Amino acid sequence: MDYQSILTGLFYLVICADEKVNDKELALGKQMAKMEGMDEVEFNSKLESVKVKDQKTLLQECINALKKQDIKLQIKCIAWMCVVANGDGFMDKEEWTLIYKIFHSELQLPINEIMETQKELNRLIHGRAFQSIGVRVND
């Protein structure tokens, strides 16, 4: 799996994590793809190829492929997941659980670097820097 395929797989997993695919998250996915050098046709093609996979299998494939990437790309992927998860205004518990499992349990990545990268991505997307790692729990 190359970087763009990993990113597309992680995007799909995070938007499906809370079982509520949101238009804002989808729009952020298109922006993410464009910023990462994918045109819309390529992104949609990669997205269709991951949709047919079992999500547990896809997650393991993404984790295995991430482990072979440079730490900066690993951090960037997790930061993108955070940006997308917050696209609808908050990060759902299921989204946070998925992101935490990958960055903490599987990759042992430093949260402060993820937060800084997320802040930079938000600056590029929204013209201002902000970060949000955490979860809103719906009772």
DSSP file with accessible surface (Angstrom, degrees, kcal/mol):
  #  RESIDUE AA STRUCTURE BP1 BP2  ACC     N-H-->O    O-->H-N    N-H-->O    O-->H-N    TCO  KAPPA ALPHA  PHI   PSI    X-CA   Y-CA   Z-CA
    1    1 A M              0   0   92      0, 0.0     2,-0.1     0, 0.0     0, 0.0   0.000 360.0 360.0 360.0 129.7    0.0    0.0    0.0
    2    2 A D     >  -     0   0   76      1,-0.1     4,-2.5    67,-0.0     5,-0.2  -0.374 360.0 -94.8 -86.6 172.8    1.4    3.4   -0.9
    3    3 A Y  H  > S+     0   0   31      1,-0.2     4,-2.8     2,-0.2     5,-0.2   0.898 123.9  49.6 -55.5 -45.9    0.9    6.6    1.2
    4    4 A Q  H  > S+     0   0   39      1,-0.2     4,-2.3     2,-0.2    -1,-0.2   0.880 111.4  49.0 -66.0 -35.6   -2.2    7.7   -0.7
    5    5 A S  H  > S+     0   0   28      2,-0.2     4,-2.5     1,-0.2    -1,-0.2   0.894 111.6  49.3 -69.5 -40.2   -3.9    4.3   -0.5
    6    6 A I  H  X S+     0   0    0     -4,-2.5     4,-2.9     2,-0.2     5,-0.2   0.950 111.9  48.9 -60.2 -49.6   -3.2    4.2    3.3
    7    7 A L  H  X S+     0   0    2     -4,-2.8     4,-2.6     1,-0.2    -2,-0.2   0.910 111.8  48.7 -59.3 -42.2   -4.6    7.7    3.7
    8    8 A T  H  X S+     0   0    0     -4,-2.3     4,-2.5     2,-0.2    -1,-0.2   0.917 111.9  49.4 -65.4 -42.3   -7.7    6.8    1.7
    9    9 A G  H  X S+     0   0    0     -4,-2.5     4,-2.4     2,-0.2    -2,-0.2   0.927 112.7  46.5 -62.5 -44.2   -8.2    3.7    3.7
   10   10 A L  H  X S+     0   0    1     -4,-2.9     4,-2.6     2,-0.2     5,-0.2   0.892 110.2  54.3 -66.2 -38.5   -7.9    5.5    7.0
   11   11 A F  H  X S+     0   0    4     -4,-2.6     4,-2.4    -5,-0.2     5,-0.2   0.951 110.0  46.9 -57.6 -49.8  -10.2    8.2    5.7
   12   12 A Y  H  X S+     0   0   34     -4,-2.5     4,-1.6     1,-0.2    -2,-0.2   0.923 112.1  50.3 -60.4 -44.5  -12.9    5.6    5.0
   13   13 A L  H  X S+     0   0    7     -4,-2.4     4,-0.9     1,-0.2    -1,-0.2   0.910 112.1  46.8 -62.1 -41.5  -12.4    3.9    8.4
   14   14 A V  H  X S+     0   0    0     -4,-2.6     4,-0.5     1,-0.2     3,-0.4   0.897 110.8  50.3 -73.0 -35.7  -12.7    7.2   10.3
   15   15 A I  H  < S+     0   0    5     -4,-2.4     5,-0.4     1,-0.2    -1,-0.2   0.804 116.6  43.0 -72.8 -22.7  -15.8    8.4    8.4
   16   16 A C  H >< S+     0   0   21     -4,-1.6     3,-1.5    -5,-0.2    -1,-0.2   0.580  90.0  90.1 -92.9 -10.2  -17.5    5.0    9.0
   17   17 A A  H 3< S+     0   0   24     -4,-0.9    -1,-0.1    -3,-0.4    -2,-0.1   0.859  95.1  36.1 -58.3 -41.1  -16.4    4.7   12.7
   18   18 A D  T 3< S-     0   0   10     -4,-0.5    -1,-0.3    -3,-0.2    -2,-0.1   0.353 108.0-122.0 -95.6   7.2  -19.5    6.4   14.1
   19   19 A E  S <  S+     0   0  179     -3,-1.5     2,-0.4     1,-0.1    -3,-0.1   0.687  86.4 101.9  60.9  20.8  -21.8    4.9   11.5
   20   20 A K        -     0   0  116     -5,-0.4     2,-0.5     2,-0.0    -2,-0.1  -0.800  58.9-160.2-133.8  90.6  -22.8    8.5   10.4
   21   21 A V        -     0   0   75     -2,-0.4     2,-0.3    -5,-0.1    -5,-0.1  -0.623  17.8-154.8 -73.9 121.9  -21.1    9.6    7.2
   22   22 A N     >  -     0   0   51     -2,-0.5     4,-2.2     1,-0.1     3,-0.2  -0.777  21.7-131.0-105.4 143.2  -21.3   13.4    7.2
   23   23 A D  H  > S+     0   0  133     -2,-0.3     4,-2.4     1,-0.2     5,-0.2   0.850 109.9  54.4 -59.6 -35.3  -21.2   15.7    4.2
   24   24 A K  H  > S+     0   0  134      2,-0.2     4,-2.2     1,-0.2    -1,-0.2   0.895 107.8  49.2 -67.3 -38.6  -18.6   17.9    5.9
   25   25 A E  H  > S+     0   0    0      2,-0.2     4,-1.9     1,-0.2    -2,-0.2   0.910 111.0  50.1 -65.7 -41.1  -16.3   14.9    6.5
   26   26 A L  H  X S+     0   0   61     -4,-2.2     4,-1.8     2,-0.2    -2,-0.2   0.908 109.8  50.6 -62.9 -41.1  -16.7   13.9    2.8
   27   27 A A  H  X S+     0   0   51     -4,-2.4     4,-2.1     1,-0.2    -2,-0.2   0.903 109.2  51.1 -63.8 -40.0  -15.9   17.4    1.7
   28   28 A L  H  X S+     0   0   10     -4,-2.2     4,-3.1     1,-0.2    -1,-0.2   0.863 105.3  57.2 -65.4 -33.7  -12.7   17.3    3.9
   29   29 A G  H  X S+     0   0    0     -4,-1.9     4,-2.7     2,-0.2    -1,-0.2   0.914 106.2  48.8 -62.0 -40.7  -11.8   14.0    2.3
   30   30 A K  H  X S+     0   0  104     -4,-1.8     4,-2.3     2,-0.2    -2,-0.2   0.908 113.1  47.2 -65.6 -40.2  -11.9   15.7   -1.1
   31   31 A Q  H  X S+     0   0   78     -4,-2.1     4,-2.8     2,-0.2    -2,-0.2   0.913 111.6  51.2 -65.0 -43.5   -9.7   18.5    0.2
   32   32 A M  H  X S+     0   0    3     -4,-3.1     4,-1.7     2,-0.2    -2,-0.2   0.939 110.4  49.0 -57.4 -48.7   -7.3   16.0    1.8
   33   33 A A  H  <>S+     0   0    2     -4,-2.7     5,-3.1     1,-0.2     3,-0.2   0.929 112.3  47.6 -58.8 -47.4   -7.0   14.1   -1.4
   34   34 A K  H ><5S+     0   0  170     -4,-2.3     3,-1.6     1,-0.2    -1,-0.2   0.930 111.9  49.4 -61.0 -45.1   -6.3   17.3   -3.4
   35   35 A M  H 3<5S+     0   0   75     -4,-2.8    -1,-0.2     1,-0.3    -2,-0.2   0.762 110.5  52.3 -66.5 -23.8   -3.7   18.5   -0.9
   36   36 A E  T 3<5S-     0   0   25     -4,-1.7    -1,-0.3    -3,-0.2    -2,-0.2   0.199 125.7 -98.7 -99.2  14.5   -2.1   15.1   -1.0
   37   37 A G  T < 5S+     0   0   57     -3,-1.6     2,-0.5     1,-0.3    -3,-0.2   0.636  80.9 127.6  86.7  14.3   -1.8   15.1   -4.8
   38   38 A M      < -     0   0    6     -5,-3.1    -1,-0.3    -6,-0.2    -2,-0.2  -0.886  49.9-140.1-103.8 135.4   -4.8   13.0   -5.8
   39   39 A D     >  -     0   0   97     -2,-0.5     4,-2.6     1,-0.1     5,-0.2  -0.416  34.0-100.6 -82.0 170.4   -7.3   14.2   -8.3
   40   40 A E  H  > S+     0   0  109      1,-0.2     4,-2.8     2,-0.2     5,-0.2   0.882 121.4  51.5 -62.5 -38.7  -11.0   13.5   -7.6
   41   41 A V  H  > S+     0   0  115      2,-0.2     4,-2.3     1,-0.2    -1,-0.2   0.935 112.2  46.1 -64.0 -45.7  -11.2   10.5  -10.0
   42   42 A E  H  > S+     0   0   66      2,-0.2     4,-2.6     1,-0.2     5,-0.2   0.925 113.9  48.6 -62.6 -45.1   -8.1    8.9   -8.5
   43   43 A F  H  X S+     0   0    4     -4,-2.6     4,-2.8     1,-0.2    -2,-0.2   0.942 111.8  48.7 -61.3 -47.2   -9.4    9.5   -4.9
   44   44 A N  H  X S+     0   0   62     -4,-2.8     4,-2.5    -5,-0.2    -1,-0.2   0.883 111.1  51.1 -61.4 -38.2  -12.9    8.1   -5.8
   45   45 A S  H  X S+     0   0   80     -4,-2.3     4,-1.8    -5,-0.2    -1,-0.2   0.932 112.1  45.6 -64.2 -46.6  -11.3    5.0   -7.4
   46   46 A K  H  X S+     0   0   32     -4,-2.6     4,-1.4     1,-0.2    -2,-0.2   0.898 112.6  52.4 -63.0 -39.2   -9.2    4.4   -4.3
   47   47 A L  H  X S+     0   0   12     -4,-2.8     4,-1.9     1,-0.2     3,-0.3   0.922 107.8  50.3 -64.2 -43.5  -12.2    4.9   -2.1
   48   48 A E  H  X S+     0   0  108     -4,-2.5     4,-0.8     1,-0.2    -1,-0.2   0.881 107.7  54.8 -62.8 -35.8  -14.3    2.4   -4.1
   49   49 A S  H  < S+     0   0   65     -4,-1.8    -1,-0.2     1,-0.2    -2,-0.2   0.820 111.1  43.7 -70.8 -28.0  -11.5   -0.2   -3.8
   50   50 A V  H >< S+     0   0    6     -4,-1.4     3,-1.4    -3,-0.3    -1,-0.2   0.784 101.7  68.0 -86.2 -24.3  -11.4    0.1    0.1
   51   51 A K  H 3< S+     0   0   91     -4,-1.9    -1,-0.2     1,-0.3    -2,-0.2   0.783  95.2  56.7 -63.2 -27.7  -15.2    0.1    0.5
   52   52 A V  T 3< S+     0   0  124     -4,-0.8    -1,-0.3    -3,-0.1     2,-0.2   0.604  92.4  90.9 -82.5  -8.9  -15.4   -3.5   -0.7
   53   53 A K  S <  S-     0   0   76     -3,-1.4     2,-0.2    -4,-0.1    -3,-0.0  -0.556  89.3-102.2 -87.6 150.9  -13.0   -4.7    2.0
   54   54 A D     >  -     0   0   98     -2,-0.2     4,-2.8     1,-0.1     5,-0.2  -0.485  33.6-128.4 -62.9 135.0  -14.0   -5.9    5.5
   55   55 A Q  H  > S+     0   0   81      1,-0.2     4,-2.7     2,-0.2     5,-0.2   0.861 106.7  52.0 -64.0 -34.6  -13.2   -3.0    7.8
   56   56 A K  H  > S+     0   0  174      2,-0.2     4,-2.1     1,-0.2    -1,-0.2   0.917 112.6  46.1 -66.3 -40.9  -11.2   -5.1   10.3
   57   57 A T  H  > S+     0   0   69      2,-0.2     4,-2.6     1,-0.2    -2,-0.2   0.929 112.8  49.9 -65.3 -45.4   -9.1   -6.4    7.4
   58   58 A L  H  X S+     0   0    0     -4,-2.8     4,-2.7     1,-0.2    -2,-0.2   0.919 109.4  51.8 -59.8 -44.4   -8.7   -2.9    6.0
   59   59 A L  H  X S+     0   0   22     -4,-2.7     4,-2.7     1,-0.2    -1,-0.2   0.937 111.2  46.8 -59.0 -46.7   -7.6   -1.5    9.4
   60   60 A Q  H  X S+     0   0   78     -4,-2.1     4,-2.8     1,-0.2     5,-0.2   0.908 111.7  50.9 -65.5 -38.9   -5.0   -4.2    9.7
   61   61 A E  H  X S+     0   0   68     -4,-2.6     4,-2.4     2,-0.2    -1,-0.2   0.917 112.0  47.6 -62.3 -43.1   -3.7   -3.6    6.2
   62   62 A C  H  X S+     0   0    0     -4,-2.7     4,-2.9     2,-0.2    -2,-0.2   0.920 112.8  48.2 -64.5 -43.7   -3.5    0.2    6.9
   63   63 A I  H  X S+     0   0    0     -4,-2.7     4,-2.2     2,-0.2    -2,-0.2   0.941 112.5  48.5 -62.4 -46.8   -1.7   -0.4   10.2
   64   64 A N  H  X S+     0   0   74     -4,-2.8     4,-0.6     1,-0.2    -1,-0.2   0.912 114.7  45.5 -60.5 -42.1    0.8   -2.8    8.6
   65   65 A A  H >< S+     0   0    9     -4,-2.4     3,-1.0    -5,-0.2     4,-0.3   0.892 110.2  54.3 -69.3 -38.3    1.5   -0.4    5.8
   66   66 A L  H >< S+     0   0    0     -4,-2.9     3,-1.9     1,-0.2    -2,-0.2   0.883 100.1  61.1 -60.6 -39.6    1.8    2.6    8.2
   67   67 A K  H 3< S+     0   0  104     -4,-2.2    -1,-0.2     1,-0.3    -2,-0.2   0.751 102.5  52.6 -61.2 -21.9    4.4    0.7   10.1
   68   68 A K  T << S+     0   0  178     -3,-1.0    -1,-0.3    -4,-0.6    -2,-0.2   0.493  97.4  89.0 -90.3  -5.4    6.6    0.6    7.0
   69   69 A Q  S <  S-     0   0   49     -3,-1.9     5,-0.0    -4,-0.3   -67,-0.0  -0.532  90.4 -89.9 -91.7 160.2    6.3    4.4    6.5
   70   70 A D    >>  -     0   0   96     -2,-0.2     4,-2.0     1,-0.1     3,-0.6  -0.321  40.0-114.5 -60.1 146.7    8.5    7.2    7.8
   71   71 A I  H 3> S+     0   0   83      1,-0.2     4,-2.8     2,-0.2     5,-0.2   0.851 115.3  58.7 -58.2 -34.5    7.3    8.5   11.2
   72   72 A K  H 3> S+     0   0  146      1,-0.2     4,-2.2     2,-0.2    -1,-0.2   0.901 107.7  45.9 -64.1 -38.3    6.4   11.9    9.7
   73   73 A L  H <> S+     0   0   53     -3,-0.6     4,-2.4     2,-0.2    -1,-0.2   0.875 110.8  53.4 -71.5 -35.5    4.0   10.3    7.2
   74   74 A Q  H  X S+     0   0   20     -4,-2.0     4,-2.1     2,-0.2    -2,-0.2   0.949 111.2  46.3 -60.1 -47.3    2.5    8.2   10.1
   75   75 A I  H  X S+     0   0    3     -4,-2.8     4,-2.8     1,-0.2    -2,-0.2   0.910 111.0  52.2 -62.2 -42.5    2.0   11.4   12.1
   76   76 A K  H  X S+     0   0   67     -4,-2.2     4,-2.5     1,-0.2    -1,-0.2   0.903 107.6  52.0 -63.1 -40.8    0.5   13.1    9.0
   77   77 A C  H  X S+     0   0    0     -4,-2.4     4,-2.0     2,-0.2    -1,-0.2   0.932 112.0  45.6 -60.6 -45.0   -2.0   10.3    8.4
   78   78 A I  H  X S+     0   0    0     -4,-2.1     4,-2.2     2,-0.2    -2,-0.2   0.910 111.1  53.1 -66.9 -39.8   -3.2   10.4   12.0
   79   79 A A  H  X S+     0   0    0     -4,-2.8     4,-2.5     1,-0.2    -1,-0.2   0.915 108.3  50.9 -60.9 -41.6   -3.4   14.2   11.9
   80   80 A W  H  X S+     0   0    1     -4,-2.5     4,-2.8     1,-0.2     5,-0.2   0.903 107.1  53.9 -61.2 -41.5   -5.6   13.9    8.8
   81   81 A M  H  X S+     0   0    3     -4,-2.0     4,-2.8     1,-0.2    -1,-0.2   0.918 109.8  48.0 -59.0 -41.3   -7.8   11.4   10.6
   82   82 A C  H  X S+     0   0    0     -4,-2.2     4,-1.8     2,-0.2    -2,-0.2   0.913 110.9  50.5 -65.6 -43.5   -8.3   13.9   13.4
   83   83 A V  H  < S+     0   0    3     -4,-2.5     4,-0.2     2,-0.2    -2,-0.2   0.944 115.0  43.3 -59.6 -47.4   -9.1   16.7   11.0
   84   84 A V  H >< S+     0   0    1     -4,-2.8     3,-1.8     1,-0.2     4,-0.3   0.927 110.9  54.3 -66.3 -44.3  -11.7   14.6    9.2
   85   85 A A  H 3< S+     0   0    0     -4,-2.8     3,-0.5     1,-0.3     5,-0.4   0.837 111.5  46.3 -60.5 -31.2  -13.2   13.3   12.4
   86   86 A N  T >< S+     0   0   22     -4,-1.8     3,-2.1     1,-0.2    -1,-0.3   0.414  83.9 100.9 -89.9   3.6  -13.7   16.8   13.6
   87   87 A G  T <  S+     0   0   16     -3,-1.8    -1,-0.2     1,-0.3    -2,-0.2   0.785  81.1  49.5 -61.1 -29.1  -15.2   17.9   10.3
   88   88 A D  T 3  S-     0   0   28     -3,-0.5    -1,-0.3     2,-0.4    -2,-0.1   0.278 131.8 -88.9 -95.0  11.8  -18.7   17.7   11.6
   89   89 A G  S <  S+     0   0   65     -3,-2.1     2,-0.3     1,-0.0    -2,-0.1   0.179 101.0  35.6 106.9 -19.2  -17.8   19.8   14.6
   90   90 A F  S    S-     0   0   42     -5,-0.4     2,-0.6    46,-0.0    -2,-0.4  -0.988  77.0-110.0-157.9 162.4  -16.7   17.1   17.1
   91   91 A M        -     0   0    3     -2,-0.3    45,-2.6    -5,-0.1    -5,-0.1  -0.883  36.1-136.2 -99.6 120.1  -14.9   13.8   17.3
   92   92 A D  B  >  -a  136   0A   4     -2,-0.6     4,-2.6    -7,-0.3     5,-0.2  -0.336  21.8-110.9 -70.9 156.8  -17.3   11.0   18.2
   93   93 A K  H  > S+     0   0  111     43,-0.7     4,-2.6     1,-0.2     5,-0.2   0.888 118.8  50.1 -55.9 -43.0  -16.2    8.4   20.7
   94   94 A E  H  > S+     0   0   93      2,-0.2     4,-2.0     1,-0.2    -1,-0.2   0.875 110.0  50.5 -67.1 -36.3  -15.9    5.7   18.1
   95   95 A E  H  > S+     0   0    0      2,-0.2     4,-2.5     1,-0.2    -2,-0.2   0.932 112.2  47.2 -64.4 -45.3  -13.7    7.9   15.9
   96   96 A W  H  X S+     0   0   49     -4,-2.6     4,-3.2     1,-0.2     5,-0.3   0.912 109.3  53.9 -62.8 -42.7  -11.5    8.7   18.9
   97   97 A T  H  X S+     0   0   81     -4,-2.6     4,-2.3    -5,-0.2    -1,-0.2   0.925 111.4  45.8 -58.6 -44.5  -11.2    5.0   19.8
   98   98 A L  H  X S+     0   0   23     -4,-2.0     4,-2.0     2,-0.2    -2,-0.2   0.949 115.4  45.5 -62.4 -50.2  -10.1    4.1   16.3
   99   99 A I  H  X S+     0   0    0     -4,-2.5     4,-2.8     1,-0.2     5,-0.4   0.929 113.7  49.5 -61.9 -44.9   -7.6    7.0   16.1
  100  100 A Y  H  X>S+     0   0   93     -4,-3.2     4,-2.6     1,-0.2     5,-1.2   0.917 107.8  54.2 -61.9 -43.5   -6.2    6.2   19.6
  101  101 A K  I  <>S+     0   0   83     -4,-2.3     5,-1.9    -5,-0.3     6,-0.2   0.921 114.3  41.5 -56.5 -44.4   -5.8    2.5   18.8
  102  102 A I  I  <>S+     0   0    0     -4,-2.0     5,-1.8     3,-0.2     4,-0.3   0.971 122.4  34.9 -71.2 -53.1   -3.7    3.4   15.7
  103  103 A F  I  <5S+     0   0    7     -4,-2.8     6,-3.2     3,-0.2    -3,-0.2   0.870 132.0  25.3 -75.1 -34.0   -1.5    6.2   17.0
  104  104 A H  I  X5S+     0   0   87     -4,-2.6     4,-0.6    -5,-0.4    -3,-0.2   0.935 128.8  32.8 -94.5 -56.8   -1.0    5.0   20.6
  105  105 A S  I  4<S+     0   0   68     -5,-1.2    -3,-0.2    -4,-0.1    -4,-0.1   0.882 131.2  27.4 -72.5 -39.7   -1.5    1.2   20.8
  106  106 A E  I  4<S+     0   0   49     -5,-1.9    -3,-0.2    -4,-0.3    -4,-0.2   0.873 135.8  19.9 -92.2 -41.3   -0.1    0.3   17.4
  107  107 A L  T  4<S-     0   0   17     -5,-1.8    -3,-0.2    -6,-0.2    -4,-0.2   0.597  80.8-140.6-108.7 -14.6    2.4    3.0   16.4
  108  108 A Q     <  +     0   0  138     -4,-0.6    -4,-0.2    -6,-0.2    -5,-0.1   0.910  38.1 175.0  50.6  50.3    3.3    4.7   19.7
  109  109 A L        -     0   0    9     -6,-3.2     2,-0.4    -7,-0.1    -1,-0.2  -0.586  37.7-103.6 -87.3 148.5    3.3    8.1   18.1
  110  110 A P    >>  -     0   0   39      0, 0.0     4,-1.6     0, 0.0     3,-0.5  -0.571  22.8-149.4 -73.9 122.4    3.9   11.3   20.1
  111  111 A I  H 3> S+     0   0   72     -2,-0.4     4,-2.7     1,-0.2     5,-0.2   0.841  93.4  61.3 -62.4 -33.9    0.5   13.1   20.5
  112  112 A N  H 3> S+     0   0  101      1,-0.2     4,-2.0     2,-0.2    -1,-0.2   0.890 105.2  47.4 -63.9 -35.5    2.1   16.5   20.6
  113  113 A E  H <> S+     0   0   81     -3,-0.5     4,-2.2     2,-0.2    -1,-0.2   0.873 110.9  51.7 -72.6 -34.7    3.5   16.1   17.1
  114  114 A I  H  X S+     0   0    1     -4,-1.6     4,-2.8     2,-0.2    -2,-0.2   0.934 110.3  49.4 -63.6 -44.4    0.1   14.8   15.9
  115  115 A M  H  X S+     0   0   49     -4,-2.7     4,-2.4     1,-0.2    -2,-0.2   0.901 110.8  49.2 -64.2 -39.9   -1.5   17.9   17.4
  116  116 A E  H  X S+     0   0  102     -4,-2.0     4,-2.0     2,-0.2    -1,-0.2   0.912 112.8  47.0 -66.3 -40.9    1.0   20.3   15.7
  117  117 A T  H  X S+     0   0   42     -4,-2.2     4,-2.6     2,-0.2    -2,-0.2   0.914 111.3  51.4 -67.5 -40.7    0.5   18.6   12.3
  118  118 A Q  H  X S+     0   0    1     -4,-2.8     4,-2.6     1,-0.2    -2,-0.2   0.919 108.5  52.2 -60.9 -42.0   -3.2   18.8   12.7
  119  119 A K  H  X S+     0   0   57     -4,-2.4     4,-2.0     1,-0.2    11,-0.3   0.913 110.3  48.2 -61.5 -41.8   -3.0   22.5   13.6
  120  120 A E  H  X S+     0   0   78     -4,-2.0     4,-2.2     2,-0.2    -2,-0.2   0.910 110.3  50.9 -66.7 -41.7   -0.9   23.0   10.4
  121  121 A L  H  X S+     0   0    7     -4,-2.6     4,-2.4     1,-0.2     5,-0.2   0.924 110.3  49.9 -61.8 -42.7   -3.4   21.1    8.2
  122  122 A N  H  X S+     0   0    3     -4,-2.6     4,-3.3     8,-0.3     6,-0.8   0.879 108.0  53.9 -63.4 -35.8   -6.3   23.2    9.7
  123  123 A R  H  X S+     0   0  108     -4,-2.0     4,-1.6     4,-0.2    -1,-0.2   0.924 111.2  45.6 -63.3 -42.3   -4.3   26.3    8.9
  124  124 A L  H  < S+     0   0  106     -4,-2.2    -2,-0.2     2,-0.2    -1,-0.2   0.888 121.9  37.1 -68.0 -37.9   -3.9   25.2    5.3
  125  125 A I  H  < S+     0   0   23     -4,-2.4    -2,-0.2    -5,-0.2    -3,-0.2   0.927 132.9  21.5 -79.3 -49.5   -7.6   24.2    5.0
  126  126 A H  H  < S-     0   0   89     -4,-3.3    -3,-0.2     2,-0.4    -2,-0.2   0.459  98.6-116.5-104.2  -6.9   -9.4   26.9    7.0
  127  127 A G  S  < S+     0   0   66     -4,-1.6     2,-0.3    -5,-0.5    -4,-0.2   0.530  90.6  73.7  80.7   4.6   -6.8   29.7    7.0
  128  128 A R  S    S-     0   0  162     -6,-0.8     2,-0.5    -9,-0.1    -2,-0.4  -0.992  79.5-117.3-148.0 154.1   -6.5   29.4   10.8
  129  129 A A        +     0   0   38     -2,-0.3     2,-0.3    -6,-0.1   -10,-0.1  -0.766  43.6 141.8 -97.1 131.3   -4.8   27.0   13.2
  130  130 A F        -     0   0   66     -2,-0.5     2,-0.3   -11,-0.3    -8,-0.3  -0.963  26.3-155.2-155.5 161.3   -6.7   25.0   15.7
  131  131 A Q        -     0   0   73     -2,-0.3     2,-0.3    -9,-0.1   -16,-0.1  -0.967   7.9-175.8-138.7 155.3   -6.5   21.5   17.1
  132  132 A S        +     0   0   52     -2,-0.3     2,-0.5   -17,-0.1   -46,-0.1  -0.771  11.1 162.7-156.6 102.0   -8.9   19.1   18.6
  133  133 A I        +     0   0   38     -2,-0.3     2,-0.3     2,-0.1    -2,-0.0  -0.995  48.1  67.6-120.0 123.7   -8.0   15.8   20.0
  134  134 A G  S    S-     0   0   26     -2,-0.5     2,-0.4   -42,-0.1   -43,-0.1  -0.934  71.2 -94.9 153.2-172.5  -10.5   14.4   22.3
  135  135 A V        -     0   0   63     -2,-0.3     2,-0.5   -45,-0.1   -43,-0.2  -0.981   6.4-143.6-144.0 144.3  -14.0   13.1   22.2
  136  136 A R  B     -a   92   0A 134    -45,-2.6   -43,-0.7    -2,-0.4     2,-0.6  -0.946  26.2-148.4-102.9 125.9  -17.6   14.1   22.7
  137  137 A V        -     0   0   79     -2,-0.5     2,-0.6   -45,-0.1   -45,-0.1  -0.848   2.4-148.2-100.5 124.2  -19.6   11.3   24.3
  138  138 A N              0   0   73     -2,-0.6    -2,-0.0     1,-0.0   -45,-0.0  -0.802 360.0 360.0 -89.5 122.3  -23.2   11.1   23.4
  139  139 A D              0   0  200     -2,-0.6    -1,-0.0     0, 0.0     0, 0.0  -0.562 360.0 360.0 -87.8 360.0  -25.3    9.7   26.2
